[in-house]
Amino acid sequence: MPLSFFDFLAQAGREPALLITALLTLAVLVVNGWTDAPNAIAGAVVTGALPFRRAVALAAVCNFLGVLCVTSVNASVAGTIYSLASFGGGSRAALAALCAAMAAVVLWAALAWCFGIPTSESHALAAGVSGAAVALEGSFSCLRWDSWGKVLLGLLLSALAGFGAGRLAARLLHTVKVFDRTLLGAQVPGAVLAAFLHGAQDGQKFLGIFLLGAALARGQGGQSSPLIPLWLMALCAGFMALGTLMGGRRIIDRVGREMVSLGPREGLAADLGSIACLLGATVLGLPVSTTHTRTCALLGVGSAGGGRVDRRVAGEVALAWLLTFPGCGAVGYWSARLFLAVL
């Protein structure tokens, strides 16, 4: 039976750590919409297919619908995040560790935004949760490698398939003779689908955290994924949409103007490449990073001769990606150690 809203409130009232974890998760959802969703509309904004504010509003609506529609029929991504690691030591200690993990993700996301780096809250989430679980259990045996295998496979897919799909789409579009106005028009549904799939992917990951927190509050370890209630889908979707409405122009400029220069043809190619990759991953239930997928698709377009690639900016972005797993994992670990010490 799905968790009811009033049951969750009652649990949060009894366990302050669950309430804090829920609030931090909602905060990360806002940050995710603020920093990740702009990648979906970067091409359309940079090429002039959509004005910035209209693109942001459109992305917010599509994020909301993506969370609701896809999670209702396929919640396997949420199940993967839910089962990343086991949390022992009693419900109070387990909730403190999960709370520390979400604090680590918030800190990591804030640092990324300050430097204008399109890092992945999805991978920060996996790393932070795992680091906190290791701090609680005292060893890596608490990690569930079948779920982590899906995360790592998703990482490879977002990077390699995103790059390849963007490159292929750019080459195919360069063989087609169409007017720029037609290409600009095609970017609008491209941005719609990209934002919809961003919601479908990233919204589910935070739904998994909510359900894990509720399970830990009941003294359960999150071995089997529960049903996801509609009220929770709507809550997460709404906070992600709220974050999207905040803009994220700095990220758009970073990936769409500084890293790769885009015209209408290149912008549409990036849309098509990232959509194909995200759609495949969502159907397969793989938790991929929408930021990585989109950025790699843009780099693929640039490598096909469809736009100038600034290798310095691309290198900075790649470095941020490489640092996310060990960096956020370490922050999650030491945050959990601190939280457990004062428990």
Secondary structure, 3 states (H helix, E strand, C coil): CCCCHHHHHHHHHHCHHHHHHHHHHHHHHHHHHHHCCHHHHHHHHHHCCCCHHHHHHHHHHHHHHHHHHHHHHCCHHHHHHHCCECCCCCHHHHHHHHHHHHHHHHHHHHHHHHCCCCCCHHHHHHHHHHHHHHHHHCCHHHECHHHHHHHHHHHHHHHHHHHHHHHHHHHHHCCCCCCHHHHHHHHHHHHHHHHHHHHHHHHHHHHHHHHHHHHHHCCCCCCCCCCCCHHHHHHHHHHHHHHHHCCCHHHHHHHHHHHECCCHHHHHHHHHHHHHHHHHHHHHCCCCCHHHHHHHHHHHHHHHHHCCECHHHHHHHHHHHHHHHHHHHHHHHHHHHHHHHCC
